[in-house]
């Protein structure tokens, strides 16, 4: 009776993992051979693991990754793609997030830049880091809405606290004066402080032309290049259409 009441109280305190582990211990006669501190350690461990799992789920949901299931363990590193699997695993575990590095993923369309960016971001989420995915061509419209509603400053503050920011399709769509200024604000808040992943098929020496302002372009490049790790993807497009099945001849 006392055990049921204790379990109910644990659940009321939102110690769900602790309560579930206590119920399991009650069904295992051999557990009595363990000392009190050992049993308590097992209960606390279950609660900690449950909370960590829930945190990872929340982080992945908030990240809004285009490919939420992408993971570096599933990376296609066949020869000719410009990817060194050992080097990439080293990148994922090298502390690039906490150092505030820029990870630049370049290459032609379809080679898997976005997928790899999401895989790195997903790995960061699994390590407990806050992450957000943004497509740069769509960002202009979102920024206009934020400016119109007066919410840009608050959004910028929240973004500056995000551990990993993915800016996908950098350099694809034209930018106006406001967008150019906003990009500088976003990058400036993160320089050598928070990690940023950029995917682009636009060579760096063309960024000045895309941004349309040499001063702003210099400022953005200066901040992004302070600590940068670059991966140049190569090979054929991964978006090749499925081969059509030949029609059966008429009987």
Secondary structure, DSSP 8 states (H G I E B T S, - for coil): -HHHHHHHHHHHTT-HHHHHHHHHHHT-GGGGGS-HHHHHHHHHHHHHHHHHHHHHHHHHHHHT-TTTT--GGG----TTS---HHHHHHHHTTTHHHHT-EEEEE-STTSSHHHHHHHHHHHHHHTT--EEEEEHHHHHHHHHHHHHHT-HHHHHHHHHT-SEEEEESTTSS---HHHHHHHHHHHHHHTTTSEEEEEESS-GGGHHHHH--HHHHHHHHHHHTTSEEEEE--SS-TT------------
